[in-house]
Amino acid sequence: RDARHVTLSRDGQAWQEPYDALALATGSLAMRPPVPGIDRVGHFAPDSADTADKLHAWLAKRPVRGAAVLGASWEAIRWAQALQARGFDTALITESDRLAPACEAVQSTAVAQA
């Protein structure tokens, strides 16, 4: 932070970019896949604090033991970790062949092994 630069990488090449102010935007957007029944009660796309609050309240009122998180993005990984930390049997389900597919393969492998 004191150096006022960030290291970026793409396709195995790394470089540094200076900055005056830094804002990190993940670009994450919750998407509902075309799965029959996805809009039933108990299916959430936690894309906002309001939806996350609704999910939290819903879980507090029901004897839920397991959860499935659809996706492999950093956001999906964090949701799966949070649910698992709260004691839910959690599955992370993805069509991708790796976690965090927007990252380079070496980073995705490190995430999967963590």
N, C-alpha and C positions, 0 to 999 in steps of 0.2 A: 504494500500500500504506500509506504513512504517513497518507493522508487517511482511511483506514478506511471507504471507501465504494466501491460498485461501480455503474457505469452500466449500466442495462438498457434494452432497447428491444423494442417489439412494435408491428407495424402502423404504423411510421413515428413512433411516439411514444417519446421517451427520458425516463428519470427516474433518479434516484440513490437507492440504498438504503444506509443505514449498516449496518455489521456489527462484531461483536466478534471473531469467528473466522470464517474463510471456508473452505468445502470445496466444490469444484466437482465435481459428479457428472454425467457425460455421459449416463447412462441408456442407454448403448449395449448392445445385446444381439445377439450373432451369431445369424443365422437362416439355416438351410439351405433354399434354395428347392426346390420340387418338380420337380427336374430329374433325369431318368433318369441313373443312374451317379454321382450326387453323393457317395455313400458309398464309392466305390472308393478305393484307395490313391492318394494324391497330391491329395486334396481335403481342405482343412483349414478349420475355422471357428475362427480364432485369437481365442478369447474369454477366454483365460486365459494366464498365464505358462507353465504346463505345456504347453498346446497350441502356443504360440509356440516353446518349446524343441524340441518334436517336429518342427515345421515346419523349424526351423533345421537340426536333425540330418538330416532327410530330404533337404533341399536340398544339404547338404554331401556326400552320398554319391552323388548322381546328376548326370548332365550336363544339367541343366535350363537352357534358354535363355529361356523365356518363362513368364509368369504372368498369370492373369486374376483380378481381384479383383471380386467381385459386390457391388454396393451403391454408394451415393453419400454415406454418412454421413461425418462427420469421421474416424471410425475407419478406414473403408474407404479414404479418401483418404490417410491416414497410412501404411496398409499398402502401398498402391500406390507411394507415394513411397519408402518404405523398400526395396521390391523393386527399383524402378528405380535407386535409388542403389547397389544391390549389383550392377548390371549386367544385370538381367533385362529383356527386352522385356516391358513391362507394359501390360495393357489394363484399364481400369476400366469395368465393365459395369453398367448400371443401367436400371431401368424408368422412373425419374424423368425429368422433362424438364430437370432441372438438378442440379448438384452441391450437396451440403449442403442438401437440401430443407427441413430443419427450420429453416433460417435465413431471414431476409428475402431477397427477390429480389436486392436490391442486393449483399448479402454473397455470395450464391451466384454472381452474375456475376463478382465480384472473384476468387473462388476459381477459377472456370473460366478466367479470363484469366491467372492467375499461372503 
